[in-house]
Amino acid sequence: MVKINSQPVNADGLSLQTYINNVGYNLNHIAVEINGKIIPKTEYETTQIMDGDEIEIVHFVGGG
């Protein structure tokens, strides 16, 4: 089990790219941190989500 944005999620073994695609995030509007480390977008496909990971996904919203 992993925590994504403080919520328990069963995403063990998925690549970060697969998880993002499954939940429908727009890659152009997010930043991802795993266990305190910001993950470059170029590494989403090769980054494996592991049991115990703590992930924060921040999405940007325009406005003014």
PQR file with spaces between the fields and no chain letter, atoms N, CA, C, O and H, PARSE charges and radii, in Angstrom:
ATOM       1  N    MET     1       0.858   -1.182    0.000 -0.4000 1.5000
ATOM       2  CA   MET     1       0.000    0.000    0.000 -0.0000 2.0000
ATOM       3  C    MET     1       0.897    1.236    0.000  0.5500 1.7000
ATOM       4  O    MET     1       1.924    1.274    0.679 -0.5500 1.4000
ATOM       5  N    VAL     2       0.500    2.228   -0.760 -0.4000 1.5000
ATOM       6  CA   VAL     2       1.210    3.498   -0.811 -0.0000 2.0000
ATOM       7  C    VAL     2       0.254    4.608   -0.377  0.5500 1.7000
ATOM       8  O    VAL     2      -0.959    4.408   -0.317 -0.5500 1.4000
ATOM       9  H    VAL     2      -0.333    2.197   -1.312  0.4000 1.0000
ATOM      10  N    LYS     3       0.806    5.759   -0.082 -0.4000 1.5000
ATOM      11  CA   LYS     3      -0.029    6.925    0.205 -0.0000 2.0000
ATOM      12  C    LYS     3       0.186    7.932   -0.907  0.5500 1.7000
ATOM      13  O    LYS     3       1.316    8.318   -1.207 -0.5500 1.4000
ATOM      14  H    LYS     3       1.792    5.922   -0.131  0.4000 1.0000
ATOM      15  N    ILE     4      -0.905    8.346   -1.510 -0.4000 1.5000
ATOM      16  CA   ILE     4      -0.864    9.374   -2.541 -0.0000 2.0000
ATOM      17  C    ILE     4      -1.733   10.520   -2.059  0.5500 1.7000
ATOM      18  O    ILE     4      -2.935   10.368   -1.842 -0.5500 1.4000
ATOM      19  H    ILE     4      -1.823    8.032   -1.267  0.4000 1.0000
ATOM      20  N    ASN     5      -1.097   11.671   -1.896 -0.4000 1.5000
ATOM      21  CA   ASN     5      -1.763   12.847   -1.327 -0.0000 2.0000
ATOM      22  C    ASN     5      -2.447   12.489   -0.008  0.5500 1.7000
ATOM      23  O    ASN     5      -3.593   12.863    0.242 -0.5500 1.4000
ATOM      24  H    ASN     5      -0.121   11.795   -2.073  0.4000 1.0000
ATOM      25  N    SER     6      -1.709   11.755    0.828 -0.4000 1.5000
ATOM      26  CA   SER     6      -2.116   11.357    2.187 -0.0000 2.0000
ATOM      27  C    SER     6      -3.224   10.310    2.233  0.5500 1.7000
ATOM      28  O    SER     6      -3.726   10.001    3.313 -0.5500 1.4000
ATOM      29  H    SER     6      -0.777   11.452    0.626  0.4000 1.0000
ATOM      30  N    GLN     7      -3.614    9.762    1.092 -0.4000 1.5000
ATOM      31  CA   GLN     7      -4.665    8.748    1.052 -0.0000 2.0000
ATOM      32  C    GLN     7      -4.063    7.390    0.687  0.5500 1.7000
ATOM      33  O    GLN     7      -3.244    7.318   -0.229 -0.5500 1.4000
ATOM      34  H    GLN     7      -3.205   10.013    0.214  0.4000 1.0000
ATOM      35  N    PRO     8      -4.446    6.312    1.378 -0.5600 1.5000
ATOM      36  CA   PRO     8      -3.942    4.990    1.012  0.2800 2.0000
ATOM      37  C    PRO     8      -4.465    4.567   -0.359  0.5500 1.7000
ATOM      38  O    PRO     8      -5.657    4.673   -0.646 -0.5500 1.4000
ATOM      39  N    VAL     9      -3.552    4.088   -1.193 -0.4000 1.5000
ATOM      40  CA   VAL     9      -3.902    3.685   -2.556 -0.0000 2.0000
ATOM      41  C    VAL     9      -3.166    2.384   -2.862  0.5500 1.7000
ATOM      42  O    VAL     9      -2.006    2.215   -2.485 -0.5500 1.4000
ATOM      43  H    VAL     9      -2.584    4.002   -0.959  0.4000 1.0000
ATOM      44  N    ASN    10      -3.841    1.474   -3.541 -0.4000 1.5000
ATOM      45  CA   ASN    10      -3.199    0.233   -3.947 -0.0000 2.0000
ATOM      46  C    ASN    10      -2.635    0.432   -5.347  0.5500 1.7000
ATOM      47  O    ASN    10      -3.303    0.145   -6.341 -0.5500 1.4000
ATOM      48  H    ASN    10      -4.784    1.610   -3.847  0.4000 1.0000
ATOM      49  N    ALA    11      -1.386    0.930   -5.421 -0.4000 1.5000
ATOM      50  CA   ALA    11      -0.752    1.184   -6.711 -0.0000 2.0000
ATOM      51  C    ALA    11       0.627    0.529   -6.781  0.5500 1.7000
ATOM      52  O    ALA    11       1.421    0.839   -7.669 -0.5500 1.4000
ATOM      53  H    ALA    11      -0.843    1.163   -4.615  0.4000 1.0000
ATOM      54  N    ASP    12       0.909   -0.384   -5.835 -0.4000 1.5000
ATOM      55  CA   ASP    12       2.203   -1.062   -5.800 -0.0000 2.0000
ATOM      56  C    ASP    12       2.496   -1.722   -7.142  0.5500 1.7000
ATOM      57  O    ASP    12       1.630   -2.375   -7.724 -0.5500 1.4000
ATOM      58  H    ASP    12       0.264   -0.635   -5.114  0.4000 1.0000
ATOM      59  N    GLY    13       3.708   -1.549   -7.623 -0.4000 1.5000
ATOM      60  CA   GLY    13       4.140   -2.213   -8.839 -0.0000 2.0000
ATOM      61  C    GLY    13       3.830   -1.471  -10.125  0.5500 1.7000
ATOM      62  O    GLY    13       4.360   -1.823  -11.178 -0.5500 1.4000
ATOM      63  H    GLY    13       4.412   -1.018   -7.151  0.4000 1.0000
ATOM      64  N    LEU    14       2.982   -0.451  -10.065 -0.4000 1.5000
ATOM      65  CA   LEU    14       2.688    0.332  -11.265 -0.0000 2.0000
ATOM      66  C    LEU    14       3.812    1.318  -11.524  0.5500 1.7000
ATOM      67  O    LEU    14       4.494    1.757  -10.598 -0.5500 1.4000
ATOM      68  H    LEU    14       2.552   -0.165   -9.209  0.4000 1.0000
ATOM      69  N    SER    15       4.002    1.663  -12.797 -0.4000 1.5000
ATOM      70  CA   SER    15       4.905    2.778  -13.069 -0.0000 2.0000
ATOM      71  C    SER    15       4.145    4.061  -12.726  0.5500 1.7000
ATOM      72  O    SER    15       2.914    4.091  -12.731 -0.5500 1.4000
ATOM      73  H    SER    15       3.448    1.306  -13.549  0.4000 1.0000
ATOM      74  N    LEU    16       4.887    5.095  -12.434 -0.4000 1.5000
ATOM      75  CA   LEU    16       4.260    6.383  -12.126 -0.0000 2.0000
ATOM      76  C    LEU    16       3.435    6.846  -13.321  0.5500 1.7000
ATOM      77  O    LEU    16       2.341    7.383  -13.147 -0.5500 1.4000
ATOM      78  H    LEU    16       5.887    5.071  -12.430  0.4000 1.0000
ATOM      79  N    GLN    17       3.951    6.644  -14.533 -0.4000 1.5000
ATOM      80  CA   GLN    17       3.228    7.038  -15.750 -0.0000 2.0000
ATOM      81  C    GLN    17       1.884    6.311  -15.862  0.5500 1.7000
ATOM      82  O    GLN    17       0.871    6.922  -16.201 -0.5500 1.4000
ATOM      83  H    GLN    17       4.840    6.208  -14.674  0.4000 1.0000
ATOM      84  N    THR    18       1.882    5.016  -15.577 -0.4000 1.5000
ATOM      85  CA   THR    18       0.643    4.235  -15.651 -0.0000 2.0000
ATOM      86  C    THR    18      -0.372    4.748  -14.647  0.5500 1.7000
ATOM      87  O    THR    18      -1.544    4.909  -14.987 -0.5500 1.4000
ATOM      88  H    THR    18       2.705    4.520  -15.301  0.4000 1.0000
ATOM      89  N    TYR    19       0.053    5.009  -13.412 -0.4000 1.5000
ATOM      90  CA   TYR    19      -0.877    5.515  -12.407 -0.0000 2.0000
ATOM      91  C    TYR    19      -1.459    6.859  -12.852  0.5500 1.7000
ATOM      92  O    TYR    19      -2.670    7.070  -12.773 -0.5500 1.4000
ATOM      93  H    TYR    19       1.005    4.877  -13.136  0.4000 1.0000
ATOM      94  N    ILE    20      -0.610    7.752  -13.310 -0.4000 1.5000
ATOM      95  CA   ILE    20      -1.063    9.082  -13.745 -0.0000 2.0000
ATOM      96  C    ILE    20      -2.066    8.953  -14.885  0.5500 1.7000
ATOM      97  O    ILE    20      -3.090    9.636  -14.893 -0.5500 1.4000
ATOM      98  H    ILE    20       0.373    7.581  -13.374  0.4000 1.0000
ATOM      99  N    ASN    21      -1.778    8.085  -15.839 -0.4000 1.5000
ATOM     100  CA   ASN    21      -2.713    7.868  -16.951 -0.0000 2.0000
ATOM     101  C    ASN    21      -4.040    7.298  -16.456  0.5500 1.7000
ATOM     102  O    ASN    21      -5.105    7.711  -16.915 -0.5500 1.4000
ATOM     103  H    ASN    21      -0.946    7.530  -15.832  0.4000 1.0000
ATOM     104  N    ASN    22      -3.977    6.351  -15.522 -0.4000 1.5000
ATOM     105  CA   ASN    22      -5.190    5.709  -15.006 -0.0000 2.0000
ATOM     106  C    ASN    22      -6.118    6.690  -14.303  0.5500 1.7000
ATOM     107  O    ASN    22      -7.338    6.567  -14.412 -0.5500 1.4000
ATOM     108  H    ASN    22      -3.112    6.016  -15.149  0.4000 1.0000
ATOM     109  N    VAL    23      -5.560    7.664  -13.581 -0.4000 1.5000
ATOM     110  CA   VAL    23      -6.414    8.601  -12.850 -0.0000 2.0000
ATOM     111  C    VAL    23      -6.741    9.860  -13.649  0.5500 1.7000
ATOM     112  O    VAL    23      -7.569   10.667  -13.226 -0.5500 1.4000
ATOM     113  H    VAL    23      -4.568    7.764  -13.492  0.4000 1.0000
ATOM     114  N    GLY    24      -6.086   10.031  -14.811 -0.4000 1.5000
ATOM     115  CA   GLY    24      -6.478   11.110  -15.716 -0.0000 2.0000
ATOM     116  C    GLY    24      -5.840   12.459  -15.480  0.5500 1.7000
ATOM     117  O    GLY    24      -6.388   13.474  -15.910 -0.5500 1.4000
ATOM     118  H    GLY    24      -5.414    9.375  -15.154  0.4000 1.0000
ATOM     119  N    TYR    25      -4.700   12.508  -14.809 -0.4000 1.5000
ATOM     120  CA   TYR    25      -4.014   13.788  -14.640 -0.0000 2.0000
ATOM     121  C    TYR    25      -3.453   14.270  -15.973  0.5500 1.7000
ATOM     122  O    TYR    25      -3.048   13.460  -16.807 -0.5500 1.4000
ATOM     123  H    TYR    25      -4.256   11.683  -14.459  0.4000 1.0000
ATOM     124  N    ASN    26      -3.428   15.581  -16.173 -0.4000 1.5000
ATOM     125  CA   ASN    26      -2.797   16.190  -17.334 -0.0000 2.0000
ATOM     126  C    ASN    26      -1.321   16.399  -16.994  0.5500 1.7000
ATOM     127  O    ASN    26      -0.998   17.154  -16.078 -0.5500 1.4000
ATOM     128  H    ASN    26      -3.757   16.239  -15.495  0.4000 1.0000
ATOM     129  N    LEU    27      -0.431   15.739  -17.723 -0.4000 1.5000
ATOM     130  CA   LEU    27       1.003   15.811  -17.432 -0.0000 2.0000
ATOM     131  C    LEU    27       1.557   17.228  -17.462  0.5500 1.7000
ATOM     132  O    LEU    27       2.541   17.525  -16.784 -0.5500 1.4000
ATOM     133  H    LEU    27      -0.694   15.125  -18.468  0.4000 1.0000
ATOM     134  N    ASN    28       0.938   18.094  -18.234 -0.4000 1.5000
ATOM     135  CA   ASN    28       1.425   19.474  -18.337 -0.0000 2.0000
ATOM     136  C    ASN    28       1.091   20.312  -17.113  0.5500 1.7000
ATOM     137  O    ASN    28       1.606   21.420  -16.960 -0.5500 1.4000
ATOM     138  H    ASN    28       0.139   17.853  -18.785  0.4000 1.0000
ATOM     139  N    HIS    29       0.227   19.789  -16.234 -0.4000 1.5000
ATOM     140  CA   HIS    29      -0.240   20.589  -15.108 -0.0000 2.0000
ATOM     141  C    HIS    29       0.056   19.969  -13.748  0.5500 1.7000
ATOM     142  O    HIS    29      -0.581   20.331  -12.759 -0.5500 1.4000
ATOM     143  H    HIS    29      -0.190   18.889  -16.358  0.4000 1.0000
ATOM     144  N    ILE    30       1.019   19.032  -13.678 -0.4000 1.5000
ATOM     145  CA   ILE    30       1.309   18.396  -12.398 -0.0000 2.0000
ATOM     146  C    ILE    30       2.804   18.370  -12.107  0.5500 1.7000
ATOM     147  O    ILE    30       3.642   18.492  -13.001 -0.5500 1.4000
ATOM     148  H    ILE    30       1.537   18.738  -14.481  0.4000 1.0000
ATOM     149  N    ALA    31       3.102   18.209  -10.833 -0.4000 1.5000
ATOM     150  CA   ALA    31       4.453   17.913  -10.347 -0.0000 2.0000
ATOM     151  C    ALA    31       4.293   16.759   -9.365  0.5500 1.7000
ATOM     152  O    ALA    31       3.299   16.687   -8.642 -0.5500 1.4000
ATOM     153  H    ALA    31       2.422   18.110  -10.106  0.4000 1.0000
ATOM     154  N    VAL    32       5.273   15.854   -9.340 -0.4000 1.5000
ATOM     155  CA   VAL    32       5.188   14.672   -8.493 -0.0000 2.0000
ATOM     156  C    VAL    32       6.428   14.576   -7.609  0.5500 1.7000
ATOM     157  O    VAL    32       7.558   14.763   -8.059 -0.5500 1.4000
ATOM     158  H    VAL    32       6.080   15.913   -9.928  0.4000 1.0000
ATOM     159  N    GLU    33       6.174   14.278   -6.339 -0.4000 1.5000
ATOM     160  CA   GLU    33       7.237   14.064   -5.367 -0.0000 2.0000
ATOM     161  C    GLU    33       7.022   12.686   -4.746  0.5500 1.7000
ATOM     162  O    GLU    33       5.920   12.363   -4.303 -0.5500 1.4000
ATOM     163  H    GLU    33       5.255   14.126   -5.974  0.4000 1.0000
ATOM     164  N    ILE    34       8.083   11.877   -4.717 -0.4000 1.5000
ATOM     165  CA   ILE    34       8.014   10.565   -4.072 -0.0000 2.0000
ATOM     166  C    ILE    34       9.048   10.540   -2.955  0.5500 1.7000
ATOM     167  O    ILE    34      10.241   10.739   -3.186 -0.5500 1.4000
ATOM     168  H    ILE    34       8.978   12.140   -5.077  0.4000 1.0000
ATOM     169  N    ASN    35       8.572   10.295   -1.752 -0.4000 1.5000
ATOM     170  CA   ASN    35       9.443   10.216   -0.576 -0.0000 2.0000
ATOM     171  C    ASN    35      10.363   11.426   -0.463  0.5500 1.7000
ATOM     172  O    ASN    35      11.540   11.298   -0.124 -0.5500 1.4000
ATOM     173  H    ASN    35       7.604   10.134   -1.564  0.4000 1.0000
ATOM     174  N    GLY    36       9.808   12.606   -0.752 -0.4000 1.5000
ATOM     175  CA   GLY    36      10.552   13.849   -0.590 -0.0000 2.0000
ATOM     176  C    GLY    36      11.405   14.248   -1.780  0.5500 1.7000
ATOM     177  O    GLY    36      12.079   15.276   -1.723 -0.5500 1.4000
ATOM     178  H    GLY    36       8.853   12.710   -1.027  0.4000 1.0000
ATOM     179  N    LYS    37      11.400   13.469   -2.861 -0.4000 1.5000
ATOM     180  CA   LYS    37      12.211   13.771   -4.044 -0.0000 2.0000
ATOM     181  C    LYS    37      11.306   14.086   -5.220  0.5500 1.7000
ATOM     182  O    LYS    37      10.421   13.300   -5.559 -0.5500 1.4000
ATOM     183  H    LYS    37      10.851   12.634   -2.907  0.4000 1.0000
ATOM     184  N    ILE    38      11.532   15.248   -5.847 -0.4000 1.5000
ATOM     185  CA   ILE    38      10.757   15.611   -7.037 -0.0000 2.0000
ATOM     186  C    ILE    38      11.216   14.737   -8.197  0.5500 1.7000
ATOM     187  O    ILE    38      12.413   14.595   -8.449 -0.5500 1.4000
ATOM     188  H    ILE    38      12.251   15.886   -5.571  0.4000 1.0000
ATOM     189  N    ILE    39      10.254   14.160   -8.892 -0.4000 1.5000
ATOM     190  CA   ILE    39      10.538   13.264  -10.001 -0.0000 2.0000
ATOM     191  C    ILE    39      10.387   14.028  -11.321  0.5500 1.7000
ATOM     192  O    ILE    39       9.316   14.564  -11.606 -0.5500 1.4000
ATOM     193  H    ILE    39       9.282   14.275   -8.687  0.4000 1.0000
ATOM     194  N    PRO    40      11.455   14.079  -12.127 -0.5600 1.5000
ATOM     195  CA   PRO    40      11.330   14.740  -13.439  0.2800 2.0000
ATOM     196  C    PRO    40      10.349   13.988  -14.333  0.5500 1.7000
ATOM     197  O    PRO    40      10.267   12.761  -14.276 -0.5500 1.4000
ATOM     198  N    LYS    41       9.616   14.712  -15.146 -0.4000 1.5000
ATOM     199  CA   LYS    41       8.635   14.089  -16.041 -0.0000 2.0000
ATOM     200  C    LYS    41       9.286   13.032  -16.935  0.5500 1.7000
ATOM     201  O    LYS    41       8.641   12.050  -17.301 -0.5500 1.4000
ATOM     202  H    LYS    41       9.682   15.709  -15.193  0.4000 1.0000
ATOM     203  N    THR    42      10.546   13.225  -17.285 -0.4000 1.5000
ATOM     204  CA   THR    42      11.246   12.261  -18.143 -0.0000 2.0000
ATOM     205  C    THR    42      11.438   10.918  -17.456  0.5500 1.7000
ATOM     206  O    THR    42      11.767    9.933  -18.118 -0.5500 1.4000
ATOM     207  H    THR    42      11.070   14.023  -16.988  0.4000 1.0000
ATOM     208  N    GLU    43      11.237   10.855  -16.127 -0.4000 1.5000
ATOM     209  CA   GLU    43      11.414    9.615  -15.383 -0.0000 2.0000
ATOM     210  C    GLU    43      10.101    8.954  -14.964  0.5500 1.7000
ATOM     211  O    GLU    43      10.127    7.915  -14.304 -0.5500 1.4000
ATOM     212  H    GLU    43      10.969   11.655  -15.589  0.4000 1.0000
ATOM     213  N    TYR    44       8.966    9.526  -15.327 -0.4000 1.5000
ATOM     214  CA   TYR    44       7.678    8.972  -14.906 -0.0000 2.0000
ATOM     215  C    TYR    44       7.497    7.540  -15.399  0.5500 1.7000
ATOM     216  O    TYR    44       7.004    6.687  -14.661 -0.5500 1.4000
ATOM     217  H    TYR    44       8.945   10.370  -15.863  0.4000 1.0000
ATOM     218  N    GLU    45       7.891    7.276  -16.633 -0.4000 1.5000
ATOM     219  CA   GLU    45       7.668    5.954  -17.208 -0.0000 2.0000
ATOM     220  C    GLU    45       8.538    4.882  -16.547  0.5500 1.7000
ATOM     221  O    GLU    45       8.127    3.726  -16.450 -0.5500 1.4000
ATOM     222  H    GLU    45       8.292    7.970  -17.232  0.4000 1.0000
ATOM     223  N    THR    46       9.724    5.253  -16.097 -0.4000 1.5000
ATOM     224  CA   THR    46      10.652    4.276  -15.525 -0.0000 2.0000
ATOM     225  C    THR    46      10.624    4.242  -13.999  0.5500 1.7000
ATOM     226  O    THR    46      11.297    3.409  -13.391 -0.5500 1.4000
ATOM     227  H    THR    46      10.058    6.192  -16.175  0.4000 1.0000
ATOM     228  N    THR    47       9.859    5.130  -13.374 -0.4000 1.5000
ATOM     229  CA   THR    47       9.767    5.154  -11.920 -0.0000 2.0000
ATOM     230  C    THR    47       8.682    4.194  -11.461  0.5500 1.7000
ATOM     231  O    THR    47       7.510    4.355  -11.801 -0.5500 1.4000
ATOM     232  H    THR    47       9.313    5.807  -13.868  0.4000 1.0000
ATOM     233  N    GLN    48       9.081    3.202  -10.693 -0.4000 1.5000
ATOM     234  CA   GLN    48       8.168    2.178  -10.191 -0.0000 2.0000
ATOM     235  C    GLN    48       7.634    2.602   -8.820  0.5500 1.7000
ATOM     236  O    GLN    48       8.408    3.005   -7.952 -0.5500 1.4000
ATOM     237  H    GLN    48      10.033    3.071  -10.417  0.4000 1.0000
ATOM     238  N    ILE    49       6.327    2.514   -8.626 -0.4000 1.5000
ATOM     239  CA   ILE    49       5.722    2.787   -7.327 -0.0000 2.0000
ATOM     240  C    ILE    49       5.909    1.554   -6.454  0.5500 1.7000
ATOM     241  O    ILE    49       5.524    0.447   -6.830 -0.5500 1.4000
ATOM     242  H    ILE    49       5.698    2.186   -9.331  0.4000 1.0000
ATOM     243  N    MET    50       6.505    1.759   -5.284 -0.4000 1.5000
ATOM     244  CA   MET    50       6.839    0.651   -4.390 -0.0000 2.0000
ATOM     245  C    MET    50       6.015    0.722   -3.107  0.5500 1.7000
ATOM     246  O    MET    50       5.606    1.802   -2.680 -0.5500 1.4000
ATOM     247  H    MET    50       6.818    2.658   -4.978  0.4000 1.0000
ATOM     248  N    ASP    51       5.779   -0.436   -2.502 -0.4000 1.5000
ATOM     249  CA   ASP    51       5.069   -0.508   -1.233 -0.0000 2.0000
ATOM     250  C    ASP    51       5.722    0.423   -0.220  0.5500 1.7000
ATOM     251  O    ASP    51       6.941    0.402   -0.046 -0.5500 1.4000
ATOM     252  H    ASP    51       6.111   -1.313   -2.849  0.4000 1.0000
ATOM     253  N    GLY    52       4.915    1.237    0.445 -0.4000 1.5000
ATOM     254  CA   GLY    52       5.416    2.155    1.459 -0.0000 2.0000
ATOM     255  C    GLY    52       5.763    3.542    0.945  0.5500 1.7000
ATOM     256  O    GLY    52       6.059    4.430    1.744 -0.5500 1.4000
ATOM     257  H    GLY    52       3.925    1.254    0.303  0.4000 1.0000
ATOM     258  N    ASP    53       5.735    3.755   -0.377 -0.4000 1.5000
ATOM     259  CA   ASP    53       6.041    5.082   -0.920 -0.0000 2.0000
ATOM     260  C    ASP    53       5.008    6.104   -0.447  0.5500 1.7000
ATOM     261  O    ASP    53       3.828    5.796   -0.279 -0.5500 1.4000
ATOM     262  H    ASP    53       5.495    3.033   -1.026  0.4000 1.0000
ATOM     263  N    GLU    54       5.491    7.330   -0.237 -0.4000 1.5000
ATOM     264  CA   GLU    54       4.608    8.458    0.047 -0.0000 2.0000
ATOM     265  C    GLU    54       4.748    9.421   -1.114  0.5500 1.7000
ATOM     266  O    GLU    54       5.816    9.983   -1.359 -0.5500 1.4000
ATOM     267  H    GLU    54       6.449    7.580   -0.373  0.4000 1.0000
ATOM     268  N    ILE    55       3.646    9.598   -1.822 -0.4000 1.5000
ATOM     269  CA   ILE    55       3.644   10.373   -3.078 -0.0000 2.0000
ATOM     270  C    ILE    55       2.746   11.585   -2.931  0.5500 1.7000
ATOM     271  O    ILE    55       1.640   11.504   -2.396 -0.5500 1.4000
ATOM     272  H    ILE    55       2.779    9.142   -1.623  0.4000 1.0000
ATOM     273  N    GLU    56       3.241   12.703   -3.413 -0.4000 1.5000
ATOM     274  CA   GLU    56       2.428   13.911   -3.484 -0.0000 2.0000
ATOM     275  C    GLU    56       2.325   14.311   -4.955  0.5500 1.7000
ATOM     276  O    GLU    56       3.335   14.468   -5.640 -0.5500 1.4000
ATOM     277  H    GLU    56       4.139   12.769   -3.848  0.4000 1.0000
ATOM     278  N    ILE    57       1.112   14.469   -5.417 -0.4000 1.5000
ATOM     279  CA   ILE    57       0.874   14.940   -6.781 -0.0000 2.0000
ATOM     280  C    ILE    57       0.186   16.302   -6.665  0.5500 1.7000
ATOM     281  O    ILE    57      -0.909   16.422   -6.117 -0.5500 1.4000
ATOM     282  H    ILE    57       0.291   14.342   -4.860  0.4000 1.0000
ATOM     283  N    VAL    58       0.851   17.306   -7.189 -0.4000 1.5000
ATOM     284  CA   VAL    58       0.329   18.671   -7.126 -0.0000 2.0000
ATOM     285  C    VAL    58      -0.067   19.075   -8.525  0.5500 1.7000
ATOM     286  O    VAL    58       0.727   18.962   -9.458 -0.5500 1.4000
ATOM     287  H    VAL    58       1.741   17.208   -7.634  0.4000 1.0000
ATOM     288  N    HIS    59      -1.294   19.546   -8.678 -0.4000 1.5000
ATOM     289  CA   HIS    59      -1.716   20.023   -9.991 -0.0000 2.0000
ATOM     290  C    HIS    59      -1.908   21.511   -9.930  0.5500 1.7000
ATOM     291  O    HIS    59      -2.397   22.060   -8.943 -0.5500 1.4000
ATOM     292  H    HIS    59      -1.939   19.638   -7.920  0.4000 1.0000
ATOM     293  N    PHE    60      -1.509   22.159  -11.014 -0.4000 1.5000
ATOM     294  CA   PHE    60      -1.531   23.606  -11.101 -0.0000 2.0000
ATOM     295  C    PHE    60      -2.824   24.054  -11.745  0.5500 1.7000
ATOM     296  O    PHE    60      -3.316   23.444  -12.694 -0.5500 1.4000
ATOM     297  H    PHE    60      -1.111   21.713  -11.816  0.4000 1.0000
ATOM     298  N    VAL    61      -3.365   25.137  -11.205 -0.4000 1.5000
ATOM     299  CA   VAL    61      -4.621   25.678  -11.694 -0.0000 2.0000
ATOM     300  C    VAL    61      -4.388   27.135  -12.066  0.5500 1.7000
ATOM     301  O    VAL    61      -3.849   27.905  -11.271 -0.5500 1.4000
ATOM     302  H    VAL    61      -2.966   25.633  -10.434  0.4000 1.0000
ATOM     303  N    GLY    62      -4.788   27.508  -13.256 -0.4000 1.5000
ATOM     304  CA   GLY    62      -4.636   28.883  -13.688 -0.0000 2.0000
ATOM     305  C    GLY    62      -5.744   29.753  -13.101  0.5500 1.7000
ATOM     306  O    GLY    62      -6.788   29.261  -12.672 -0.5500 1.4000
ATOM     307  H    GLY    62      -5.226   26.882  -13.902  0.4000 1.0000
ATOM     308  N    GLY    63      -5.497   31.002  -13.094 -0.4000 1.5000
ATOM     309  CA   GLY    63      -6.513   31.928  -12.593 -0.0000 2.0000
ATOM     310  C    GLY    63      -5.872   33.264  -12.257  0.5500 1.7000
ATOM     311  O    GLY    63      -4.669   33.460  -12.429 -0.5500 1.4000
ATOM     312  H    GLY    63      -4.649   31.402  -13.443  0.4000 1.0000
ATOM     313  N    GLY    64      -6.675   34.143  -11.791 -0.4000 1.5000
ATOM     314  CA   GLY    64      -6.084   35.434  -11.479 -0.0000 2.0000
ATOM     315  C    GLY    64      -7.011   36.345  -10.770  0.5500 1.7000
ATOM     316  O    GLY    64      -6.641   37.473  -10.445 -0.5500 1.4000
ATOM     317  H    GLY    64      -7.652   33.983  -11.651  0.4000 1.0000
